[in-house]
Amino acid sequence: MPLYEYQCAACDTRFEKLASFARADQDVVCPICGNTHPRRLISIFATLSPSSDRASASASGGGCACGGACSCGGH
């Protein structure tokens, strides 16, 4: 089941929800303010295999999208 990211239009909170593709935009409620119309965001994802190196992952769009603010090793 995919993990979707949302942003609340009322309080600007970003949150995630596991949902099937068919239900990605149904029954989504902001956990902070209760707004029932958050906006689904486009997520970036990456897959790295043990044989890939960081240079090729970065060139192909893989790696981390956090801008260096985490310890995932994808940058």
Distance bins in CASP14 RR format, pairs under 12 A and 6 or more apart:
PFRMAT RR
TARGET T0000
AUTHOR 0000-0000-0000
RMODE 2
METHOD distances of the structure
MODEL  1
1 16 0 0 0 0 0 1 0 0 0 0 0
1 17 0 0 0 0 1 0 0 0 0 0 0
1 18 1 0 1 0 0 0 0 0 0 0 0
1 19 1 0 0 1 0 0 0 0 0 0 0
1 20 1 0 1 0 0 0 0 0 0 0 0
1 21 0 0 0 0 1 0 0 0 0 0 0
1 22 0 0 0 0 0 1 0 0 0 0 0
1 23 0 0 0 0 1 0 0 0 0 0 0
1 24 0 0 0 0 0 1 0 0 0 0 0
2 16 0 0 0 0 0 1 0 0 0 0 0
2 17 0 0 0 0 1 0 0 0 0 0 0
2 18 1 0 0 1 0 0 0 0 0 0 0
2 19 1 0 0 1 0 0 0 0 0 0 0
2 20 1 0 0 1 0 0 0 0 0 0 0
2 21 1 0 0 1 0 0 0 0 0 0 0
2 22 0 0 0 0 0 1 0 0 0 0 0
2 23 0 0 0 0 0 1 0 0 0 0 0
2 24 1 0 0 1 0 0 0 0 0 0 0
2 40 0 0 0 0 0 1 0 0 0 0 0
2 43 0 0 0 0 1 0 0 0 0 0 0
2 45 0 0 0 0 1 0 0 0 0 0 0
3 15 0 0 0 0 0 1 0 0 0 0 0
3 16 1 0 1 0 0 0 0 0 0 0 0
3 17 1 0 0 1 0 0 0 0 0 0 0
3 18 1 0 1 0 0 0 0 0 0 0 0
3 19 0 0 0 0 1 0 0 0 0 0 0
3 20 0 0 0 0 0 1 0 0 0 0 0
3 21 0 0 0 0 0 1 0 0 0 0 0
3 24 0 0 0 0 0 1 0 0 0 0 0
3 40 0 0 0 0 0 1 0 0 0 0 0
3 41 0 0 0 0 0 1 0 0 0 0 0
3 43 1 0 0 1 0 0 0 0 0 0 0
3 45 0 0 0 0 1 0 0 0 0 0 0
4 14 0 0 0 0 0 1 0 0 0 0 0
4 15 0 0 0 0 1 0 0 0 0 0 0
4 16 1 0 0 1 0 0 0 0 0 0 0
4 17 1 0 1 0 0 0 0 0 0 0 0
4 18 1 0 0 1 0 0 0 0 0 0 0
4 19 1 0 1 0 0 0 0 0 0 0 0
4 20 0 0 0 0 0 1 0 0 0 0 0
4 21 0 0 0 0 1 0 0 0 0 0 0
4 23 0 0 0 0 1 0 0 0 0 0 0
4 24 1 0 1 0 0 0 0 0 0 0 0
4 25 0 0 0 0 1 0 0 0 0 0 0
4 26 0 0 0 0 0 1 0 0 0 0 0
4 28 0 0 0 0 1 0 0 0 0 0 0
4 38 0 0 0 0 1 0 0 0 0 0 0
4 39 0 0 0 0 0 1 0 0 0 0 0
4 40 1 0 1 0 0 0 0 0 0 0 0
4 41 1 0 0 1 0 0 0 0 0 0 0
4 42 0 0 0 0 1 0 0 0 0 0 0
4 43 1 0 0 1 0 0 0 0 0 0 0
4 45 0 0 0 0 0 1 0 0 0 0 0
5 13 0 0 0 0 0 1 0 0 0 0 0
5 14 1 0 0 1 0 0 0 0 0 0 0
5 15 1 0 0 1 0 0 0 0 0 0 0
5 16 1 0 1 0 0 0 0 0 0 0 0
5 17 0 0 0 0 1 0 0 0 0 0 0
5 18 0 0 0 0 0 1 0 0 0 0 0
5 19 0 0 0 0 0 1 0 0 0 0 0
5 24 0 0 0 0 0 1 0 0 0 0 0
5 28 0 0 0 0 0 1 0 0 0 0 0
5 38 0 0 0 0 1 0 0 0 0 0 0
5 39 0 0 0 0 1 0 0 0 0 0 0
5 40 1 0 0 1 0 0 0 0 0 0 0
5 41 1 0 1 0 0 0 0 0 0 0 0
5 42 0 0 0 0 1 0 0 0 0 0 0
5 43 1 0 1 0 0 0 0 0 0 0 0
5 44 0 0 0 0 1 0 0 0 0 0 0
5 45 0 0 0 0 0 1 0 0 0 0 0
5 65 0 0 0 0 0 1 0 0 0 0 0
6 12 0 0 0 0 0 1 0 0 0 0 0
6 13 0 0 0 0 1 0 0 0 0 0 0
6 14 1 0 0 1 0 0 0 0 0 0 0
6 15 1 0 1 0 0 0 0 0 0 0 0
6 16 1 0 0 1 0 0 0 0 0 0 0
6 17 1 0 0 1 0 0 0 0 0 0 0
6 18 0 0 0 0 0 1 0 0 0 0 0
6 19 0 0 0 0 0 1 0 0 0 0 0
6 24 0 0 0 0 1 0 0 0 0 0 0
6 25 0 0 0 0 1 0 0 0 0 0 0
6 27 0 0 0 0 0 1 0 0 0 0 0
6 28 1 0 1 0 0 0 0 0 0 0 0
6 29 0 0 0 0 1 0 0 0 0 0 0
6 30 1 0 0 1 0 0 0 0 0 0 0
6 31 0 0 0 0 1 0 0 0 0 0 0
6 32 0 0 0 0 0 1 0 0 0 0 0
6 34 0 0 0 0 0 1 0 0 0 0 0
6 35 0 0 0 0 1 0 0 0 0 0 0
6 36 0 0 0 0 0 1 0 0 0 0 0
6 37 0 0 0 0 1 0 0 0 0 0 0
6 38 1 0 1 0 0 0 0 0 0 0 0
6 39 1 0 0 1 0 0 0 0 0 0 0
6 40 1 0 1 0 0 0 0 0 0 0 0
6 41 1 0 0 1 0 0 0 0 0 0 0
6 42 0 0 0 0 0 1 0 0 0 0 0
6 43 0 0 0 0 0 1 0 0 0 0 0
7 13 1 0 0 1 0 0 0 0 0 0 0
7 14 1 0 1 0 0 0 0 0 0 0 0
7 15 0 0 0 0 1 0 0 0 0 0 0
7 16 0 0 0 0 0 1 0 0 0 0 0
7 17 0 0 0 0 0 1 0 0 0 0 0
7 28 0 0 0 0 0 1 0 0 0 0 0
7 30 0 0 0 0 1 0 0 0 0 0 0
7 32 0 0 0 0 0 1 0 0 0 0 0
7 35 0 0 0 0 0 1 0 0 0 0 0
7 37 0 0 0 0 0 1 0 0 0 0 0
7 38 1 0 0 1 0 0 0 0 0 0 0
7 39 1 0 1 0 0 0 0 0 0 0 0
7 40 0 0 0 0 1 0 0 0 0 0 0
7 41 1 0 1 0 0 0 0 0 0 0 0
7 42 0 0 0 0 0 1 0 0 0 0 0
7 43 0 0 0 0 0 1 0 0 0 0 0
8 14 1 0 0 1 0 0 0 0 0 0 0
8 15 1 0 0 1 0 0 0 0 0 0 0
8 28 0 0 0 0 1 0 0 0 0 0 0
8 29 0 0 0 0 1 0 0 0 0 0 0
8 30 1 1 0 0 0 0 0 0 0 0 0
8 31 0 0 0 0 1 0 0 0 0 0 0
8 32 1 0 0 1 0 0 0 0 0 0 0
8 33 1 0 0 1 0 0 0 0 0 0 0
8 34 1 0 0 1 0 0 0 0 0 0 0
8 35 1 0 1 0 0 0 0 0 0 0 0
8 36 0 0 0 0 1 0 0 0 0 0 0
8 37 0 0 0 0 1 0 0 0 0 0 0
8 38 1 0 1 0 0 0 0 0 0 0 0
8 39 1 0 0 1 0 0 0 0 0 0 0
8 40 0 0 0 0 0 1 0 0 0 0 0
8 41 0 0 0 0 0 1 0 0 0 0 0
9 28 0 0 0 0 0 1 0 0 0 0 0
9 30 0 0 0 0 1 0 0 0 0 0 0
9 33 0 0 0 0 1 0 0 0 0 0 0
9 34 0 0 0 0 0 1 0 0 0 0 0
9 35 1 0 0 1 0 0 0 0 0 0 0
9 36 0 0 0 0 0 1 0 0 0 0 0
9 37 1 0 0 1 0 0 0 0 0 0 0
9 38 1 0 0 1 0 0 0 0 0 0 0
9 39 1 0 0 1 0 0 0 0 0 0 0
9 40 0 0 0 0 0 1 0 0 0 0 0
9 41 0 0 0 0 0 1 0 0 0 0 0
10 29 0 0 0 0 0 1 0 0 0 0 0
10 30 1 0 0 1 0 0 0 0 0 0 0
10 32 0 0 0 0 1 0 0 0 0 0 0
10 33 1 0 1 0 0 0 0 0 0 0 0
10 34 1 0 0 1 0 0 0 0 0 0 0
10 35 1 0 1 0 0 0 0 0 0 0 0
10 36 0 0 0 0 1 0 0 0 0 0 0
10 37 0 0 0 0 1 0 0 0 0 0 0
10 38 0 0 0 0 1 0 0 0 0 0 0
10 39 0 0 0 0 0 1 0 0 0 0 0
11 30 1 0 0 1 0 0 0 0 0 0 0
11 31 0 0 0 0 1 0 0 0 0 0 0
11 32 1 0 1 0 0 0 0 0 0 0 0
11 33 1 0 1 0 0 0 0 0 0 0 0
11 34 0 0 0 0 1 0 0 0 0 0 0
11 35 1 0 0 1 0 0 0 0 0 0 0
11 38 0 0 0 0 1 0 0 0 0 0 0
12 30 0 0 0 0 1 0 0 0 0 0 0
12 32 0 0 0 0 1 0 0 0 0 0 0
12 33 0 0 0 0 1 0 0 0 0 0 0
12 35 0 0 0 0 0 1 0 0 0 0 0
12 38 0 0 0 0 0 1 0 0 0 0 0
12 39 0 0 0 0 0 1 0 0 0 0 0
13 29 0 0 0 0 0 1 0 0 0 0 0
13 30 1 0 1 0 0 0 0 0 0 0 0
13 31 1 0 0 1 0 0 0 0 0 0 0
13 32 1 0 1 0 0 0 0 0 0 0 0
13 33 1 0 0 1 0 0 0 0 0 0 0
13 34 0 0 0 0 1 0 0 0 0 0 0
13 35 0 0 0 0 1 0 0 0 0 0 0
13 38 0 0 0 0 1 0 0 0 0 0 0
13 39 0 0 0 0 0 1 0 0 0 0 0
13 41 0 0 0 0 0 1 0 0 0 0 0
14 30 0 0 0 0 1 0 0 0 0 0 0
14 31 0 0 0 0 0 1 0 0 0 0 0
14 32 0 0 0 0 0 1 0 0 0 0 0
14 38 0 0 0 0 1 0 0 0 0 0 0
14 39 0 0 0 0 0 1 0 0 0 0 0
14 40 0 0 0 0 0 1 0 0 0 0 0
14 41 1 0 0 1 0 0 0 0 0 0 0
14 43 0 0 0 0 0 1 0 0 0 0 0
15 28 0 0 0 0 1 0 0 0 0 0 0
15 29 0 0 0 0 1 0 0 0 0 0 0
15 30 1 0 0 1 0 0 0 0 0 0 0
15 31 1 0 1 0 0 0 0 0 0 0 0
15 32 1 0 0 1 0 0 0 0 0 0 0
15 33 0 0 0 0 0 1 0 0 0 0 0
15 34 0 0 0 0 0 1 0 0 0 0 0
15 35 0 0 0 0 0 1 0 0 0 0 0
15 38 1 0 0 1 0 0 0 0 0 0 0
15 39 0 0 0 0 0 1 0 0 0 0 0
15 40 0 0 0 0 0 1 0 0 0 0 0
15 41 0 0 0 0 0 1 0 0 0 0 0
16 24 0 0 0 0 0 1 0 0 0 0 0
16 28 0 0 0 0 0 1 0 0 0 0 0
16 30 0 0 0 0 0 1 0 0 0 0 0
16 31 0 0 0 0 1 0 0 0 0 0 0
16 38 0 0 0 0 0 1 0 0 0 0 0
16 40 0 0 0 0 0 1 0 0 0 0 0
16 41 0 0 0 0 1 0 0 0 0 0 0
16 43 0 0 0 0 1 0 0 0 0 0 0
17 23 0 0 0 0 1 0 0 0 0 0 0
17 24 0 0 0 0 1 0 0 0 0 0 0
17 25 0 0 0 0 0 1 0 0 0 0 0
17 26 0 0 0 0 0 1 0 0 0 0 0
17 27 0 0 0 0 1 0 0 0 0 0 0
17 28 1 0 0 1 0 0 0 0 0 0 0
17 29 0 0 0 0 1 0 0 0 0 0 0
17 30 0 0 0 0 0 1 0 0 0 0 0
17 31 0 0 0 0 1 0 0 0 0 0 0
17 38 0 0 0 0 1 0 0 0 0 0 0
17 40 0 0 0 0 1 0 0 0 0 0 0
17 41 0 0 0 0 0 1 0 0 0 0 0
17 43 0 0 0 0 0 1 0 0 0 0 0
18 24 0 0 0 0 0 1 0 0 0 0 0
18 28 0 0 0 0 0 1 0 0 0 0 0
19 25 0 0 0 0 1 0 0 0 0 0 0
19 26 1 0 0 1 0 0 0 0 0 0 0
19 27 0 0 0 0 1 0 0 0 0 0 0
19 28 1 0 0 1 0 0 0 0 0 0 0
19 40 0 0 0 0 1 0 0 0 0 0 0
20 26 0 0 0 0 1 0 0 0 0 0 0
20 27 0 0 0 0 0 1 0 0 0 0 0
21 40 0 0 0 0 0 1 0 0 0 0 0
23 40 0 0 0 0 0 1 0 0 0 0 0
24 38 0 0 0 0 0 1 0 0 0 0 0
24 39 0 0 0 0 0 1 0 0 0 0 0
24 40 1 0 0 1 0 0 0 0 0 0 0
24 41 0 0 0 0 0 1 0 0 0 0 0
24 43 0 0 0 0 0 1 0 0 0 0 0
25 36 0 0 0 0 0 1 0 0 0 0 0
25 37 0 0 0 0 1 0 0 0 0 0 0
25 38 0 0 0 0 1 0 0 0 0 0 0
25 39 0 0 0 0 1 0 0 0 0 0 0
25 40 1 0 0 1 0 0 0 0 0 0 0
25 41 0 0 0 0 0 1 0 0 0 0 0
26 36 0 0 0 0 0 1 0 0 0 0 0
26 37 0 0 0 0 0 1 0 0 0 0 0
26 38 0 0 0 0 0 1 0 0 0 0 0
26 40 0 0 0 0 0 1 0 0 0 0 0
27 36 0 0 0 0 1 0 0 0 0 0 0
27 37 0 0 0 0 0 1 0 0 0 0 0
27 38 0 0 0 0 0 1 0 0 0 0 0
28 34 0 0 0 0 0 1 0 0 0 0 0
28 35 0 0 0 0 1 0 0 0 0 0 0
28 36 1 0 0 1 0 0 0 0 0 0 0
28 37 0 0 0 0 1 0 0 0 0 0 0
28 38 1 0 1 0 0 0 0 0 0 0 0
28 39 0 0 0 0 1 0 0 0 0 0 0
28 40 1 0 0 1 0 0 0 0 0 0 0
28 41 0 0 0 0 0 1 0 0 0 0 0
29 35 1 0 0 1 0 0 0 0 0 0 0
29 36 1 0 1 0 0 0 0 0 0 0 0
29 37 0 0 0 0 1 0 0 0 0 0 0
29 38 1 0 0 1 0 0 0 0 0 0 0
30 36 1 0 0 1 0 0 0 0 0 0 0
30 37 0 0 0 0 1 0 0 0 0 0 0
30 38 1 0 1 0 0 0 0 0 0 0 0
30 39 0 0 0 0 0 1 0 0 0 0 0
31 38 0 0 0 0 1 0 0 0 0 0 0
32 38 0 0 0 0 0 1 0 0 0 0 0
41 65 0 0 0 0 0 1 0 0 0 0 0
42 65 0 0 0 0 0 1 0 0 0 0 0
43 65 0 0 0 0 1 0 0 0 0 0 0
44 61 0 0 0 0 1 0 0 0 0 0 0
44 62 0 0 0 0 1 0 0 0 0 0 0
44 63 0 0 0 0 1 0 0 0 0 0 0
44 64 0 0 0 0 1 0 0 0 0 0 0
44 65 1 0 1 0 0 0 0 0 0 0 0
44 66 0 0 0 0 1 0 0 0 0 0 0
44 67 0 0 0 0 0 1 0 0 0 0 0
44 74 0 0 0 0 0 1 0 0 0 0 0
45 61 0 0 0 0 0 1 0 0 0 0 0
45 62 0 0 0 0 1 0 0 0 0 0 0
45 63 0 0 0 0 1 0 0 0 0 0 0
45 64 0 0 0 0 0 1 0 0 0 0 0
45 65 0 0 0 0 1 0 0 0 0 0 0
46 52 0 0 0 0 0 1 0 0 0 0 0
46 54 0 0 0 0 0 1 0 0 0 0 0
46 56 0 0 0 0 0 1 0 0 0 0 0
46 57 1 0 0 1 0 0 0 0 0 0 0
46 58 0 0 0 0 1 0 0 0 0 0 0
46 59 0 0 0 0 0 1 0 0 0 0 0
46 60 0 0 0 0 1 0 0 0 0 0 0
46 61 1 0 0 1 0 0 0 0 0 0 0
46 62 1 1 0 0 0 0 0 0 0 0 0
46 63 1 0 1 0 0 0 0 0 0 0 0
46 64 1 0 0 1 0 0 0 0 0 0 0
46 65 1 0 0 1 0 0 0 0 0 0 0
46 66 0 0 0 0 0 1 0 0 0 0 0
46 72 0 0 0 0 1 0 0 0 0 0 0
46 73 0 0 0 0 0 1 0 0 0 0 0
46 74 1 0 0 1 0 0 0 0 0 0 0
46 75 0 0 0 0 0 1 0 0 0 0 0
47 57 0 0 0 0 1 0 0 0 0 0 0
47 60 0 0 0 0 1 0 0 0 0 0 0
47 61 0 0 0 0 0 1 0 0 0 0 0
47 62 1 0 0 1 0 0 0 0 0 0 0
47 63 0 0 0 0 1 0 0 0 0 0 0
47 74 0 0 0 0 0 1 0 0 0 0 0
48 54 0 0 0 0 1 0 0 0 0 0 0
48 55 0 0 0 0 0 1 0 0 0 0 0
48 56 0 0 0 0 1 0 0 0 0 0 0
48 57 1 0 1 0 0 0 0 0 0 0 0
48 58 0 0 0 0 0 1 0 0 0 0 0
48 60 0 0 0 0 1 0 0 0 0 0 0
48 61 0 0 0 0 0 1 0 0 0 0 0
48 62 1 0 0 1 0 0 0 0 0 0 0
48 63 1 0 0 1 0 0 0 0 0 0 0
48 64 0 0 0 0 1 0 0 0 0 0 0
48 72 0 0 0 0 1 0 0 0 0 0 0
48 73 0 0 0 0 1 0 0 0 0 0 0
48 74 1 0 0 1 0 0 0 0 0 0 0
48 75 0 0 0 0 0 1 0 0 0 0 0
49 56 0 0 0 0 0 1 0 0 0 0 0
49 57 0 0 0 0 1 0 0 0 0 0 0
49 60 0 0 0 0 0 1 0 0 0 0 0
49 62 0 0 0 0 0 1 0 0 0 0 0
50 57 0 0 0 0 0 1 0 0 0 0 0
51 57 0 0 0 0 0 1 0 0 0 0 0
52 58 0 0 0 0 0 1 0 0 0 0 0
52 59 0 0 0 0 0 1 0 0 0 0 0
52 60 0 0 0 0 1 0 0 0 0 0 0
52 61 0 0 0 0 0 1 0 0 0 0 0
52 62 0 0 0 0 1 0 0 0 0 0 0
52 63 0 0 0 0 1 0 0 0 0 0 0
52 74 0 0 0 0 0 1 0 0 0 0 0
53 59 0 0 0 0 1 0 0 0 0 0 0
53 60 0 0 0 0 0 1 0 0 0 0 0
53 62 0 0 0 0 0 1 0 0 0 0 0
53 63 0 0 0 0 0 1 0 0 0 0 0
53 74 0 0 0 0 0 1 0 0 0 0 0
54 60 0 0 0 0 0 1 0 0 0 0 0
54 61 0 0 0 0 0 1 0 0 0 0 0
54 62 0 0 0 0 1 0 0 0 0 0 0
54 63 1 0 0 1 0 0 0 0 0 0 0
54 64 0 0 0 0 1 0 0 0 0 0 0
54 72 0 0 0 0 0 1 0 0 0 0 0
54 73 1 0 0 1 0 0 0 0 0 0 0
54 74 1 0 0 1 0 0 0 0 0 0 0
54 75 1 0 0 1 0 0 0 0 0 0 0
55 61 0 0 0 0 0 1 0 0 0 0 0
55 62 0 0 0 0 0 1 0 0 0 0 0
55 63 0 0 0 0 0 1 0 0 0 0 0
55 74 0 0 0 0 0 1 0 0 0 0 0
55 75 0 0 0 0 0 1 0 0 0 0 0
56 62 0 0 0 0 1 0 0 0 0 0 0
56 63 0 0 0 0 0 1 0 0 0 0 0
57 63 1 0 1 0 0 0 0 0 0 0 0
57 64 0 0 0 0 1 0 0 0 0 0 0
57 65 0 0 0 0 0 1 0 0 0 0 0
57 72 0 0 0 0 0 1 0 0 0 0 0
57 73 0 0 0 0 1 0 0 0 0 0 0
57 74 1 0 0 1 0 0 0 0 0 0 0
57 75 0 0 0 0 1 0 0 0 0 0 0
58 64 0 0 0 0 1 0 0 0 0 0 0
58 65 0 0 0 0 0 1 0 0 0 0 0
58 67 0 0 0 0 0 1 0 0 0 0 0
58 73 0 0 0 0 0 1 0 0 0 0 0
58 74 0 0 0 0 1 0 0 0 0 0 0
58 75 1 0 0 1 0 0 0 0 0 0 0
61 74 0 0 0 0 0 1 0 0 0 0 0
61 75 0 0 0 0 0 1 0 0 0 0 0
62 72 0 0 0 0 0 1 0 0 0 0 0
62 73 0 0 0 0 0 1 0 0 0 0 0
62 74 1 0 0 1 0 0 0 0 0 0 0
62 75 0 0 0 0 0 1 0 0 0 0 0
63 70 0 0 0 0 0 1 0 0 0 0 0
63 72 1 0 0 1 0 0 0 0 0 0 0
63 73 1 0 0 1 0 0 0 0 0 0 0
63 74 1 0 1 0 0 0 0 0 0 0 0
63 75 1 0 0 1 0 0 0 0 0 0 0
64 70 1 0 0 1 0 0 0 0 0 0 0
64 71 0 0 0 0 1 0 0 0 0 0 0
64 72 1 0 1 0 0 0 0 0 0 0 0
64 73 1 0 0 1 0 0 0 0 0 0 0
64 74 1 1 0 0 0 0 0 0 0 0 0
64 75 1 0 1 0 0 0 0 0 0 0 0
65 72 0 0 0 0 1 0 0 0 0 0 0
65 74 0 0 0 0 1 0 0 0 0 0 0
65 75 0 0 0 0 1 0 0 0 0 0 0
66 72 1 0 0 1 0 0 0 0 0 0 0
66 73 0 0 0 0 1 0 0 0 0 0 0
66 74 0 0 0 0 1 0 0 0 0 0 0
66 75 1 0 0 1 0 0 0 0 0 0 0
67 73 0 0 0 0 0 1 0 0 0 0 0
67 74 0 0 0 0 1 0 0 0 0 0 0
67 75 1 0 0 1 0 0 0 0 0 0 0
68 74 0 0 0 0 1 0 0 0 0 0 0
68 75 1 0 1 0 0 0 0 0 0 0 0
69 75 0 0 0 0 1 0 0 0 0 0 0
END
